[in-house]
Amino acid sequence: MTPDTKARGYFARRSRLKWWEGLPWILAIAAFFVLPDYMAFGTQVLITIIFALSLDLVVGFAGVVTLGHAAYFGVGAYTAGMVSAHLGWAEPISALLLAGFVAAIVGFISGAVLLRYHGLTLLMLTLATAICLQEFANVNEDVTGGFDGLTGVGFAPLLGLFEYDLWGHTYYWYSMAVLFLVFVVVRIMVNSPFGMSLIGIRENSARMHAIGTPVYRRLVTVYGVSAGIAGLAGGLFAESNAYVTLDVLSFARSGTILIILILGGVGRLYGAFAGAVAYLVLEDELAKMSPEFWEFGVGLLLVLTVMFARGGLLGIFDRLRKLFDRAAP
């Protein structure tokens, strides 16, 4: 068997769908019928999953740690919000695509500068990028609404047919459709030779340079794609909430999405699903129990995850599966 044949076989096995990959989608569809009164919350969970997937591309697969990914989420949110509030553009799908496109352009441009640096310098520069954008939005309050937020955001019925109801049913299906399309694209990308090269860069950048891989170009490309996906999440956020505030660019949002990814499992795709659901449900329940001290419970869970579940929640399932495999005759 030639090396080329072995490589093709490896990629085919890696990209093959597993039986359990349908479970998250089945659960998402079932949630609509079992919990119809919680669809507004469910929509925010789906948006958070899209945002976490975008971060997983750069952190989990390319090994680029960032503390400012909310910059692109915010760019997408403000783009969708401003074309509605200032230009009167009410078609939601085109506004969403524009949000993703603008965020991707900003991601490519900023990535071309930021990714020339590494380590702590890169970490601080990504954080500074989000802070600068937030302050820019705050200063230009005539356009962005500043501290008070952008008002007057509103969109026409989806596809001209589906009205937006009070319980968020339409936006739930809309967000799920966007998530599915994004996930398909991301899954194909990470299982392609391009995705394998990203993993190689994450593991040993110097060796990838030595074998002729255009490391910098690959990193800028995945950073721009990741920013575009984050912009889609931000655009969905603006459309579903009908307002945009400075919070979409905040450090808290960048930190939270990184926590969600670590909680679910970095570099695993479905870690974004597990982390988003676990974090947001826990946050909601703890906030009901103790509005003042709910963050303690979330922090405790993160500490326990880092100490005892290095692979996140999905890592726990991997360990259990290996134990069962060993115990099997």
N, C-alpha and C positions, 0 to 999 in steps of 0.2 A: 504494500500500500504506500503510495507516494505521500510526501508531506502535504501536498496540495489537497489530496483526497481526504487525509486526516483532518485538515483544517476545515474543509467543507462539512465533514461529518460532525465536527465539534460545534460549529455554528448552527447546524440544523438541529442538533440535540438541545442546544442552549435556548434556541428561539421557539422550540416546540411548546405549545400550550399544555399546561398541567391541569389535571381535573379540578383542583381546588381553586383555580384562578377565577372560576365563575361565581364562587361563593360571595365575594363582596358585592357583586352586581345583583345577585339574587336577594341579598339582605337589603340593599338599597331600594330595590323595587318593592320588597315586602314591607319596608318601613312606611311607604306611602299608604298602604292599606291598613297597616296595624296602628300607625300613629299619625292619622291625617291632620290632627290639630297642631302638630309640631313641625310642619313643613317649612316654616320660616327659619326655624333653628336648623333643620336639615339642609336647607339651602346654604347656610353659612358653613356648615360642615363640609359640603361638597366644594365650596369655593376655597376653603382652607386646604383641602386635599390637593386641589390644582396648584395652589401656591406652594405647598410642601413638595410636590413633584418637581416644580421648577427649581427649588433649592437643592433637591436631591441630585439633580443633574450635575451641578457644579461642586457640591460638597461630597456627595456619596460616590460619584463616578470619576470626576476630574480631580478631586482632592483640593479644591479651592475653597477655603473657609472664608466666609463673609459675614459681617455683622450689619450689612446695609442693604439686604435684598429687598427691604420694604420700599426702597427708592423706585424700583420698577413696578411694584404693585401700586404705589402711589401715582406714578406717571400714567399707568393705565386707567386708574380710577378717575383722575382729573381730566384725562383726555375724553373719556366717555361722558363725564359730567359736564364738561365745558361745551362740547359740541351740541349737547342738548339744551343747556341753560342759555348759552350765548348765540348759537347759530340756529336753534330751533330744529335741529336734526333729531327726529324721533324714531327712526328705524333702528331697533335694538341690535340686530345681527351685524349690520355694517358698522355701527358705532363700536361694537365689541371688537371687530376685526381691526378697526382703526386704532383702538386702545392697545391691542397686542402689537401692531406694527410700529407705533410710535415708541412703545416701551422697548421693542427689539432694537430700533435704531439707537436709542439712548444707551442700551446695553452694549451694542457693538462699539460705539464711540468711547464710552467710559471704560469698557473692558480693554480696548486697545491701549489705553493709558495705564489702568490699574494693574493689568496682568504683566507688566514689565517689572513689577516688584513681587516680593515673596515674604512669607512669614508674617511677623508682627507688623511690618510696614504695610503690607497688603491689607491686613485686618483693620488697621486704623484708617487707611484710605477709603475702604469700603464704607466704614462707619461715617467718615467725614462726608462722603458723597451724599448719603441719605440725609445727614443733618443740614448740609448746604441746600439741598432741594427743599427740605422742609422750611427752612428760613426764607428761601426764595418765594415759596408759596405764601408764607405768612406776610411778607412785605408787599407782594402784589395782590392785595386784598380786593382791588377792583375787578380782577379777573378770576381769582381763586376763591374769594370770599374770606380769605384770611382765617383768623382765629374763630370767627363765627360760622365758618363752613360755607360751602357752595350750595345755594338753594335754587329752586326752579328747575330741578332735574326731573324729567318725565319722558316716558317712551310710549310709542304706539303699541297696540296688541301684537304679540309675537306672530310673525308670518301673516299679519293682518287678520288673524282668526281667533287667537287665544288671548282673552282678557286676563289681566292680573287681578287675582282675587285676594281677599283680605288674609287668607290663610297661607298664601305663598305656594299654592299647588303648581301654577304655571312655571314660576321661576325654579321650582324644584326639578321639574322635568327638563327645563331649559339648561340648568346647571349640570344635570346628570349627562345630558347629551354632549355638552362641551367637555366635561371631564372624560367621557368615554373616548372622544376623538383625540383629546390631548394625550390620554394614556396610550392609545394605540400608536401614536407618533413617537412618544417617548420610548415605549417598549421596543419598537422596531429600531430606533436609534441606538439604544444601549446594547442590543443584541447584534448589531452590525459590526463590521470591521472598524468603523469609526468609533463605536462605543468601546470595543476592545482596546483601541489605542488610548482612549481616555483612562481606562483602568491601568494600562501600562504606565501612563504619565503619572497617575496617582501613586503607583507603587515605586517607580524608579524613573524619574524624569531624565536623569543623566544617561541612562542606558537607552531610552527612547530617542534622545538626541543622537546617540552614537550610531543607531541603526537607520538614521535618516528621516525620522518622523518630524514633521513640522510642528513642534510642540506648541510654540506660541500661537500659531495660526489656529490649531485645533482648540486651544483654550479660549481664544477670542470668539471662535465660532460657537462653541457650546455655551459660553457666557451670554452671547447675544440671543441664542435660542431660548435659554433659561429666562432671560429678561422678558422676552416676548410672551412666554407662558405666564410669568408673573403678572404681566400687563393684562392678559386675558382674565386672570383671577381678579385683578383690581377693577377691570371694566365690569365684570359681573357683580362685584360688590357695589359699585356705584349704581348700576341699573336696578338691582334688587332692593337697595335701601333708599334710592331716590335722593341721596345727599352724599356729599364728600366733605370730610374735615381733615385737618392737619394730621390727625391720628394715623391716616393711611401711610404716612411717611415716617412715622415715629420709630425710634430705636426699640421701643417696647414690642412693636409688631415684628421687627426683624429678630429680636431675641426670642419671642414666643414661637415663631415658626421654626427656628433652629431647635428649640426645646422639643417641639412636636416631632421633628424629624429624628432626633436622638431617642426620644421615647419609643417611637415606632420601630426604628431600625434604619440606620444610614446605608445607602447604596443597595436598597432592596426593592425599590418601587412601591411594593405594597406596605412598606413601613410608613409611607405617607398616609395611607388609609388607616392603619391601626393607630398611629400616633394622633392623628386629627380627631378621630372618634373618641379615643380614650381621654385625651386632654380636654376637649370641649364638653364632653358629658360630665367628666369629673369636676371641671370648673363650674358648670351650671349647678350641679348638685351641691357642691361645697358652698357656693355662694348663697344658695337657699338656706343651708344649715347655719352658716356663719358669714354674713356679709362683710365683716371686718377682717376675719382671719383665714379666709378660704385659700389665700396664697400659700399659707404654711403647708396645707395638705398637698398642693401641687408640687411645692418644693421638695417635700419629703418623698413623694413618689419619684421625682427625678433623681434624687440622691440614691434611693434604693435601686433604681434602674441602672445607674452608672456603676454602682458597687457590685451588684449581683446579676445584672443582665446586660453584659457589655454589648450584645447584639440587639438591644432593645426588646420590645415585646415579641417580635417575630423570632428573636434569638432564643427566647424561652421555648417556643414551639419546636425549634430546631433541636434543642437539647433533649426535649421530651421524645421527639421522633427517634433520635439516636439511641436513647435508653431503651425504647421499645424494640428497636432493631437488634440491639445487643441481647435483649432478653428473649427474643424470638428464637426457636430451635433452628 
